[in-house]
Amino acid sequence: MGLIGTILGNSGAVEAMGSTVKTVAEVFTPNATRQMEISAEAQEAALTQFSSEFQSAGEGRFDRIVNGLNRLPRPLLAFGTLALFAYAMVAPMSFGERMTGLALVPEPLWWLLGAVVSFYFGAREAHYFRTRPAAVAKAVKTAAAPTANFDENAALEDWRRAQS
């Protein structure tokens, strides 16, 4: 570095030369770190926009009643299934007659029932995903922040072990 400093004069000239080389190099090879920063900024902006779009407008009495009704199907399905087992033990003949009736239901109707139930539970899951608490969104944002230790590279260590 002493020879370059002597040739170029002072340290300001060396810094200018270094920044010029860096700028020219970025024309041919993009700066990967800056690309990652831009990508993270874009993702954060998108998350901020999405969170503002899906803010709850407030919950009135009607919303609370509908939310209460929406919470009923899962427990009813679970307890109903257990009740069917109890019913089969208490009145096996009657249970058999009911199951024979179910066997006569046409297959397209079973497909329709499956689609309705799937869409219902899928819509509920999407609703909970959209209205998840701010704490979860904050945790996702924190987890997305780069906290990796670049001194340790597991893939590079595996490659070095494979080479030796």
Z-matrix of the N, CA and C atoms (Angstrom, degrees):
N
C 1 1.445
C 2 1.517 1 110.20
N 3 1.337 2 117.33 1 -26.05
C 4 1.456 3 120.54 2 -179.95
C 5 1.510 4 112.07 3 -64.64
N 6 1.324 5 117.89 4 -39.11
C 7 1.454 6 121.70 5 179.71
C 8 1.532 7 111.02 6 -66.92
N 9 1.335 8 116.59 7 -42.93
C 10 1.466 9 120.47 8 178.53
C 11 1.513 10 109.99 9 -64.15
N 12 1.338 11 115.52 10 -42.31
C 13 1.466 12 119.45 11 178.14
C 14 1.517 13 111.41 12 -61.44
N 15 1.321 14 116.84 13 -38.44
C 16 1.466 15 120.79 14 178.91
C 17 1.516 16 110.62 15 -67.63
N 18 1.344 17 116.31 16 -41.58
C 19 1.457 18 120.12 17 -178.28
C 20 1.536 19 110.77 18 -68.58
N 21 1.331 20 116.30 19 -46.00
C 22 1.459 21 119.89 20 -176.02
C 23 1.534 22 112.91 21 -83.55
N 24 1.258 23 118.91 22 -16.60
C 25 1.469 24 120.91 23 177.84
C 26 1.514 25 111.52 24 106.48
N 27 1.312 26 118.29 25 -100.59
C 28 1.468 27 121.04 26 -175.49
C 29 1.531 28 111.13 27 -106.33
N 30 1.349 29 115.83 28 178.27
C 31 1.469 30 120.26 29 -177.18
C 32 1.523 31 111.51 30 -71.07
N 33 1.318 32 118.49 31 -25.55
C 34 1.455 33 121.12 32 177.33
C 35 1.510 34 111.60 33 -62.99
N 36 1.305 35 116.71 34 -37.68
C 37 1.459 36 120.62 35 178.50
C 38 1.522 37 110.63 36 -68.28
N 39 1.330 38 116.74 37 -36.80
C 40 1.466 39 121.00 38 178.50
C 41 1.529 40 109.56 39 -65.94
N 42 1.321 41 116.41 40 -42.58
C 43 1.472 42 119.74 41 178.49
C 44 1.522 43 110.92 42 -64.73
N 45 1.340 44 117.02 43 -40.88
C 46 1.462 45 120.87 44 178.58
C 47 1.522 46 110.45 45 -63.19
N 48 1.318 47 116.29 46 -41.90
C 49 1.458 48 120.67 47 178.84
C 50 1.532 49 110.39 48 -64.40
N 51 1.339 50 116.88 49 -41.55
C 52 1.465 51 120.93 50 178.95
C 53 1.515 52 112.11 51 -63.94
N 54 1.324 53 117.64 52 -43.11
C 55 1.466 54 119.87 53 179.48
C 56 1.527 55 110.69 54 -68.13
N 57 1.330 56 117.20 55 -33.85
C 58 1.465 57 120.54 56 177.36
C 59 1.522 58 110.47 57 -65.01
N 60 1.319 59 116.25 58 -44.43
C 61 1.471 60 120.41 59 178.19
C 62 1.522 61 110.08 60 -62.38
N 63 1.321 62 116.46 61 -41.60
C 64 1.465 63 120.74 62 179.40
C 65 1.521 64 110.49 63 -62.58
N 66 1.310 65 117.67 64 -44.31
C 67 1.463 66 122.14 65 -179.89
C 68 1.517 67 111.00 66 -63.59
N 69 1.314 68 116.94 67 -43.23
C 70 1.468 69 120.45 68 179.06
C 71 1.530 70 110.06 69 -66.26
N 72 1.317 71 117.21 70 -39.83
C 73 1.463 72 120.56 71 179.71
C 74 1.528 73 110.95 72 -64.83
N 75 1.344 74 117.71 73 -35.88
C 76 1.461 75 120.41 74 -179.88
C 77 1.519 76 112.24 75 -70.27
N 78 1.315 77 117.87 76 -17.02
C 79 1.460 78 120.44 77 175.37
C 80 1.525 79 109.51 78 -68.67
N 81 1.324 80 117.25 79 -38.41
C 82 1.459 81 121.87 80 -177.67
C 83 1.524 82 112.97 81 -90.59
N 84 1.322 83 117.01 82 -34.70
C 85 1.455 84 122.05 83 179.92
C 86 1.517 85 108.06 84 -128.88
N 87 1.338 86 118.41 85 115.55
C 88 1.456 87 119.41 86 -177.84
C 89 1.527 88 111.70 87 -65.10
N 90 1.322 89 115.13 88 150.98
C 91 1.457 90 122.17 89 179.62
C 92 1.526 91 108.69 90 -73.71
N 93 1.325 92 116.83 91 110.78
C 94 1.463 93 121.55 92 -175.71
C 95 1.525 94 111.46 93 -64.56
N 96 1.325 95 117.68 94 -37.75
C 97 1.457 96 120.51 95 179.95
C 98 1.522 97 110.56 96 -64.07
N 99 1.320 98 117.07 97 -43.09
C 100 1.467 99 120.35 98 -179.96
C 101 1.524 100 110.49 99 -66.99
N 102 1.326 101 117.12 100 -36.35
C 103 1.465 102 119.91 101 176.94
C 104 1.523 103 110.49 102 -62.79
N 105 1.334 104 117.52 103 -41.38
C 106 1.461 105 120.73 104 177.79
C 107 1.526 106 110.69 105 -64.40
N 108 1.327 107 117.36 106 -40.44
C 109 1.462 108 120.52 107 178.79
C 110 1.520 109 110.76 108 -63.53
N 111 1.330 110 116.78 109 -43.56
C 112 1.466 111 120.76 110 179.38
C 113 1.525 112 110.28 111 -64.01
N 114 1.334 113 116.69 112 -41.29
C 115 1.461 114 120.51 113 178.72
C 116 1.527 115 110.88 114 -63.09
N 117 1.335 116 117.10 115 -42.71
C 118 1.466 117 120.75 116 179.06
C 119 1.524 118 110.73 117 -64.84
N 120 1.320 119 117.20 118 -40.19
C 121 1.468 120 120.50 119 178.46
C 122 1.523 121 110.73 120 -64.11
N 123 1.329 122 117.18 121 -41.76
C 124 1.462 123 120.73 122 179.18
C 125 1.521 124 110.93 123 -65.02
N 126 1.337 125 116.70 124 -40.94
C 127 1.457 126 120.05 125 179.23
C 128 1.520 127 110.78 126 -66.02
N 129 1.314 128 117.28 127 -40.51
C 130 1.461 129 120.49 128 178.55
C 131 1.523 130 110.75 129 -65.11
N 132 1.332 131 117.39 130 -39.60
C 133 1.467 132 120.74 131 177.81
C 134 1.524 133 110.66 132 -64.26
N 135 1.338 134 116.96 133 -40.88
C 136 1.465 135 120.17 134 179.09
C 137 1.520 136 110.83 135 -65.21
N 138 1.341 137 117.35 136 -43.42
C 139 1.463 138 120.25 137 178.23
C 140 1.524 139 111.47 138 -62.71
N 141 1.324 140 116.84 139 -39.74
C 142 1.456 141 120.65 140 178.26
C 143 1.526 142 110.24 141 -63.39
N 144 1.332 143 116.73 142 -43.06
C 145 1.456 144 120.19 143 179.23
C 146 1.527 145 110.69 144 -64.69
N 147 1.334 146 117.10 145 -45.26
C 148 1.457 147 119.79 146 179.89
C 149 1.524 148 111.42 147 -62.59
N 150 1.321 149 116.88 148 -40.70
C 151 1.463 150 118.81 149 -179.08
C 152 1.520 151 110.73 150 -65.73
N 153 1.336 152 117.59 151 -34.92
C 154 1.467 153 118.99 152 178.26
C 155 1.530 154 110.69 153 -71.89
N 156 1.336 155 117.91 154 -31.41
C 157 1.463 156 120.43 155 179.49
C 158 1.521 157 112.10 156 -70.59
N 159 1.317 158 117.17 157 -33.17
C 160 1.454 159 120.14 158 -173.88
C 161 1.521 160 113.18 159 -102.81
N 162 1.308 161 117.53 160 24.26
C 163 1.456 162 120.05 161 175.68
C 164 1.528 163 108.36 162 -67.32
N 165 1.311 164 116.22 163 142.26
C 166 1.455 165 120.86 164 179.45
C 167 1.521 166 109.51 165 -71.09
N 168 1.321 167 116.20 166 137.14
C 169 1.464 168 120.70 167 -178.27
C 170 1.524 169 111.53 168 -82.55
N 171 1.302 170 117.83 169 3.22
C 172 1.462 171 120.83 170 -177.73
C 173 1.513 172 109.15 171 107.25
N 174 1.302 173 116.58 172 150.89
C 175 1.451 174 119.69 173 -176.89
C 176 1.515 175 109.98 174 -117.95
N 177 1.324 176 115.55 175 121.83
C 178 1.452 177 121.69 176 176.19
C 179 1.510 178 110.16 177 -97.19
N 180 1.322 179 115.44 178 -170.07
C 181 1.466 180 120.87 179 -178.96
C 182 1.532 181 110.50 180 -63.21
N 183 1.328 182 116.84 181 -43.61
C 184 1.461 183 120.39 182 -179.17
C 185 1.525 184 110.64 183 -60.36
N 186 1.346 185 117.58 184 -44.27
C 187 1.459 186 121.09 185 179.34
C 188 1.527 187 111.64 186 -61.33
N 189 1.310 188 116.65 187 -40.08
C 190 1.478 189 119.83 188 179.14
C 191 1.526 190 110.80 189 -66.48
N 192 1.343 191 117.22 190 -39.45
C 193 1.473 192 120.27 191 179.27
C 194 1.529 193 110.04 192 -65.22
N 195 1.330 194 116.41 193 -46.28
C 196 1.474 195 119.92 194 -179.92
C 197 1.525 196 110.18 195 -63.90
N 198 1.337 197 118.57 196 -41.01
C 199 1.465 198 120.44 197 177.39
C 200 1.522 199 111.31 198 -62.31
N 201 1.342 200 116.51 199 -38.27
C 202 1.468 201 120.06 200 176.20
C 203 1.512 202 111.73 201 -63.44
N 204 1.339 203 116.94 202 -42.95
C 205 1.466 204 120.56 203 177.84
C 206 1.526 205 111.25 204 -66.04
N 207 1.320 206 116.54 205 -35.50
C 208 1.462 207 120.03 206 179.26
C 209 1.522 208 112.56 207 -67.94
N 210 1.312 209 117.26 208 -21.25
C 211 1.464 210 120.26 209 179.54
C 212 1.525 211 112.58 210 -85.65
N 213 1.325 212 118.09 211 -8.07
C 214 1.462 213 121.10 212 -177.04
C 215 1.527 214 116.01 213 -76.07
N 216 1.324 215 121.23 214 -37.61
C 217 1.478 216 119.70 215 -171.43
C 218 1.522 217 115.09 216 -58.09
N 219 1.316 218 119.17 217 -42.96
C 220 1.470 219 118.96 218 -177.40
C 221 1.527 220 112.24 219 -62.98
N 222 1.339 221 118.87 220 -50.67
C 223 1.468 222 116.76 221 177.64
C 224 1.527 223 112.07 222 -63.13
N 225 1.337 224 117.74 223 -37.24
C 226 1.462 225 119.34 224 178.76
C 227 1.525 226 111.40 225 -63.52
N 228 1.336 227 117.32 226 -40.38
C 229 1.463 228 119.60 227 177.43
C 230 1.529 229 111.34 228 -64.28
N 231 1.320 230 116.63 229 -42.60
C 232 1.468 231 120.02 230 -178.86
C 233 1.529 232 110.90 231 -66.25
N 234 1.327 233 116.46 232 -50.29
C 235 1.464 234 119.13 233 -179.24
C 236 1.526 235 111.55 234 -69.32
N 237 1.335 236 117.16 235 -31.94
C 238 1.458 237 120.23 236 176.89
C 239 1.516 238 112.07 237 -64.53
N 240 1.327 239 116.36 238 -38.73
C 241 1.472 240 119.93 239 177.49
C 242 1.523 241 110.78 240 -64.77
N 243 1.327 242 116.76 241 -43.21
C 244 1.465 243 119.96 242 176.59
C 245 1.525 244 110.97 243 -63.89
N 246 1.339 245 116.55 244 -37.52
C 247 1.465 246 120.06 245 178.40
C 248 1.530 247 110.83 246 -65.02
N 249 1.336 248 117.64 247 -34.29
C 250 1.469 249 119.71 248 177.29
C 251 1.524 250 111.27 249 -63.00
N 252 1.332 251 116.85 250 -39.53
C 253 1.471 252 119.43 251 177.09
C 254 1.529 253 110.66 252 -63.86
N 255 1.316 254 116.23 253 -42.48
C 256 1.471 255 119.55 254 178.75
C 257 1.524 256 109.94 255 -65.11
N 258 1.330 257 117.53 256 -41.65
C 259 1.462 258 122.03 257 179.17
C 260 1.527 259 110.80 258 -62.50
N 261 1.333 260 117.47 259 -38.65
C 262 1.465 261 121.16 260 179.07
C 263 1.525 262 110.84 261 -64.68
N 264 1.321 263 117.40 262 -32.51
C 265 1.478 264 120.05 263 -179.97
C 266 1.529 265 111.30 264 -80.67
N 267 1.332 266 117.26 265 -34.21
C 268 1.465 267 120.50 266 -176.94
C 269 1.524 268 111.29 267 -78.10
N 270 1.341 269 117.56 268 -45.38
C 271 1.466 270 121.34 269 -176.72
C 272 1.529 271 109.32 270 -132.97
N 273 1.328 272 117.48 271 77.70
C 274 1.460 273 119.97 272 -175.13
C 275 1.538 274 113.88 273 -62.96
N 276 1.332 275 118.61 274 -35.53
C 277 1.465 276 120.65 275 -179.14
C 278 1.533 277 110.68 276 -67.22
N 279 1.308 278 116.19 277 -45.65
C 280 1.462 279 120.80 278 179.58
C 281 1.531 280 110.36 279 -65.36
N 282 1.330 281 115.60 280 -39.60
C 283 1.460 282 120.32 281 178.55
C 284 1.527 283 110.05 282 -62.44
N 285 1.333 284 116.87 283 -42.63
C 286 1.461 285 121.63 284 178.75
C 287 1.519 286 111.78 285 -61.44
N 288 1.355 287 116.75 286 -41.46
C 289 1.463 288 119.97 287 177.93
C 290 1.533 289 110.77 288 -61.44
N 291 1.334 290 116.70 289 -42.57
C 292 1.475 291 120.53 290 -179.98
C 293 1.538 292 110.73 291 -64.72
N 294 1.322 293 116.39 292 -40.73
C 295 1.468 294 119.74 293 -179.63
C 296 1.526 295 110.90 294 -69.37
N 297 1.329 296 117.80 295 -32.69
C 298 1.463 297 121.03 296 174.88
C 299 1.521 298 109.42 297 -63.73
N 300 1.326 299 116.81 298 -40.32
C 301 1.461 300 121.14 299 176.13
C 302 1.524 301 111.39 300 -61.70
N 303 1.329 302 117.04 301 -40.60
C 304 1.471 303 120.38 302 178.14
C 305 1.528 304 111.27 303 -65.62
N 306 1.336 305 116.79 304 -33.69
C 307 1.464 306 120.26 305 179.53
C 308 1.521 307 111.29 306 -65.95
N 309 1.333 308 117.50 307 -22.66
C 310 1.461 309 121.38 308 -179.06
C 311 1.534 310 112.73 309 -85.60
N 312 1.321 311 117.91 310 -5.92
C 313 1.465 312 120.76 311 178.83
C 314 1.526 313 108.21 312 -69.01
N 315 1.350 314 118.39 313 131.08
C 316 1.474 315 119.81 314 -178.13
C 317 1.532 316 112.02 315 -66.28
N 318 1.321 317 114.96 316 150.33
C 319 1.477 318 120.69 317 -175.72
C 320 1.533 319 113.27 318 -60.52
N 321 1.339 320 120.34 319 -40.19
C 322 1.477 321 118.53 320 178.90
C 323 1.528 322 112.79 321 -59.42
N 324 1.323 323 116.44 322 -31.73
C 325 1.464 324 119.16 323 178.09
C 326 1.527 325 110.88 324 -68.58
N 327 1.334 326 117.87 325 -33.87
C 328 1.472 327 120.51 326 175.32
C 329 1.520 328 110.21 327 -66.52
N 330 1.351 329 116.34 328 -39.96
C 331 1.463 330 119.72 329 177.75
C 332 1.529 331 110.60 330 -62.24
N 333 1.322 332 116.50 331 -41.64
C 334 1.462 333 120.81 332 178.87
C 335 1.528 334 111.02 333 -63.39
N 336 1.325 335 116.22 334 -43.36
C 337 1.468 336 119.89 335 177.31
C 338 1.528 337 110.61 336 -61.41
N 339 1.333 338 116.96 337 -42.94
C 340 1.464 339 120.33 338 178.53
C 341 1.518 340 111.90 339 -62.27
N 342 1.333 341 117.64 340 -39.74
C 343 1.466 342 121.06 341 179.01
C 344 1.521 343 111.05 342 -65.96
N 345 1.327 344 116.97 343 -42.83
C 346 1.472 345 120.39 344 -179.88
C 347 1.524 346 110.15 345 -63.23
N 348 1.310 347 117.41 346 -46.56
C 349 1.469 348 120.73 347 -179.46
C 350 1.528 349 110.41 348 -65.16
N 351 1.331 350 117.31 349 -42.02
C 352 1.469 351 120.45 350 179.78
C 353 1.519 352 111.58 351 -62.87
N 354 1.332 353 116.97 352 -45.31
C 355 1.459 354 119.62 353 179.61
C 356 1.527 355 111.21 354 -66.43
N 357 1.330 356 116.77 355 -36.22
C 358 1.458 357 119.21 356 179.19
C 359 1.529 358 110.48 357 -61.82
N 360 1.338 359 116.13 358 -52.81
C 361 1.462 360 118.54 359 -177.61
C 362 1.521 361 111.55 360 -70.23
N 363 1.326 362 118.02 361 -32.35
C 364 1.462 363 120.42 362 175.57
C 365 1.518 364 111.60 363 -64.60
N 366 1.335 365 116.91 364 -40.92
C 367 1.465 366 120.35 365 178.65
C 368 1.525 367 110.80 366 -66.16
N 369 1.314 368 116.92 367 -38.29
C 370 1.472 369 119.81 368 178.13
C 371 1.529 370 110.04 369 -64.49
N 372 1.324 371 116.49 370 -41.73
C 373 1.466 372 119.89 371 179.89
C 374 1.525 373 110.41 372 -65.20
N 375 1.331 374 117.04 373 -41.11
C 376 1.464 375 120.39 374 177.29
C 377 1.525 376 110.87 375 -63.90
N 378 1.336 377 116.42 376 -38.17
C 379 1.467 378 119.94 377 177.96
C 380 1.522 379 110.38 378 -61.74
N 381 1.326 380 117.54 379 -46.76
C 382 1.461 381 120.08 380 -179.67
C 383 1.525 382 111.53 381 -66.58
N 384 1.329 383 117.28 382 -32.65
C 385 1.457 384 120.01 383 177.78
C 386 1.522 385 110.90 384 -66.52
N 387 1.347 386 116.53 385 -40.97
C 388 1.460 387 120.42 386 -179.25
C 389 1.518 388 112.47 387 -71.57
N 390 1.320 389 117.78 388 -30.90
C 391 1.465 390 120.52 389 -174.93
C 392 1.519 391 112.07 390 -108.09
N 393 1.323 392 116.91 391 27.45
C 394 1.463 393 118.77 392 179.23
C 395 1.526 394 109.12 393 -64.27
N 396 1.323 395 116.94 394 153.01
C 397 1.467 396 119.99 395 -175.99
C 398 1.524 397 112.94 396 -62.62
N 399 1.322 398 114.77 397 158.52
C 400 1.467 399 120.74 398 -179.82
C 401 1.523 400 111.14 399 -62.84
N 402 1.326 401 117.35 400 -28.95
C 403 1.467 402 120.34 401 -179.88
C 404 1.523 403 110.92 402 -62.23
N 405 1.338 404 116.60 403 -37.98
C 406 1.460 405 119.76 404 178.78
C 407 1.518 406 109.61 405 -68.48
N 408 1.335 407 116.86 406 -42.38
C 409 1.463 408 119.88 407 178.52
C 410 1.515 409 110.91 408 -62.69
N 411 1.341 410 116.92 409 -38.45
C 412 1.460 411 120.72 410 178.00
C 413 1.525 412 110.21 411 -65.78
N 414 1.343 413 117.17 412 -39.66
C 415 1.464 414 120.77 413 178.82
C 416 1.516 415 110.67 414 -65.30
N 417 1.340 416 116.97 415 -38.57
C 418 1.461 417 120.44 416 177.86
C 419 1.523 418 109.64 417 -64.35
N 420 1.340 419 116.89 418 -41.96
C 421 1.453 420 121.02 419 179.59
C 422 1.526 421 110.52 420 -64.30
N 423 1.345 422 116.61 421 -40.87
C 424 1.459 423 120.78 422 179.54
C 425 1.521 424 110.60 423 -67.04
N 426 1.332 425 116.32 424 -39.65
C 427 1.463 426 119.75 425 -179.84
C 428 1.520 427 111.30 426 -67.02
N 429 1.332 428 116.98 427 -28.28
C 430 1.461 429 119.90 428 -179.36
C 431 1.524 430 112.19 429 -76.44
N 432 1.341 431 116.76 430 -16.04
C 433 1.464 432 119.33 431 -179.01
C 434 1.523 433 109.50 432 -68.74
N 435 1.334 434 117.87 433 138.60
C 436 1.464 435 119.88 434 -178.44
C 437 1.522 436 110.93 435 -70.43
N 438 1.335 437 115.53 436 115.43
C 439 1.455 438 120.57 437 179.16
C 440 1.518 439 110.78 438 -126.65
N 441 1.323 440 116.77 439 14.18
C 442 1.462 441 120.32 440 -175.18
C 443 1.524 442 111.00 441 -71.78
N 444 1.310 443 114.41 442 148.01
C 445 1.457 444 120.86 443 174.29
C 446 1.519 445 106.31 444 -92.05
N 447 1.341 446 116.95 445 110.22
C 448 1.449 447 120.69 446 -174.54
C 449 1.517 448 112.91 447 -79.16
N 450 1.339 449 117.11 448 -5.52
C 451 1.460 450 119.50 449 177.01
C 452 1.524 451 110.72 450 -74.19
N 453 1.345 452 116.13 451 -27.94
C 454 1.457 453 120.72 452 -179.88
C 455 1.520 454 108.15 453 -106.14
N 456 1.321 455 116.62 454 123.04
C 457 1.449 456 121.79 455 -179.56
C 458 1.520 457 107.41 456 -130.56
N 459 1.333 458 116.25 457 102.79
C 460 1.461 459 121.16 458 -175.05
C 461 1.527 460 111.88 459 -62.45
N 462 1.315 461 117.17 460 -39.76
C 463 1.468 462 120.06 461 -179.69
C 464 1.526 463 110.79 462 -65.09
N 465 1.324 464 116.44 463 -40.34
C 466 1.455 465 120.40 464 178.97
C 467 1.530 466 110.55 465 -66.08
N 468 1.323 467 116.52 466 -39.77
C 469 1.468 468 119.89 467 177.92
C 470 1.526 469 110.78 468 -64.11
N 471 1.337 470 117.56 469 -41.89
C 472 1.469 471 120.23 470 177.04
C 473 1.525 472 111.16 471 -61.57
N 474 1.329 473 116.01 472 -41.76
C 475 1.466 474 120.07 473 179.04
C 476 1.518 475 111.02 474 -63.57
N 477 1.319 476 116.83 475 -42.64
C 478 1.472 477 120.30 476 179.20
C 479 1.523 478 110.76 477 -62.92
N 480 1.359 479 116.79 478 -40.33
C 481 1.448 480 119.58 479 178.34
C 482 1.523 481 111.09 480 -65.01
N 483 1.322 482 116.75 481 -37.82
C 484 1.456 483 120.53 482 -179.48
C 485 1.525 484 111.09 483 -69.71
N 486 1.332 485 118.50 484 -29.31
C 487 1.450 486 122.20 485 179.89
C 488 1.517 487 112.22 486 -75.30
N 489 1.322 488 116.83 487 -27.59
C 490 1.470 489 118.31 488 -177.05
C 491 1.508 490 113.29 489 -92.99
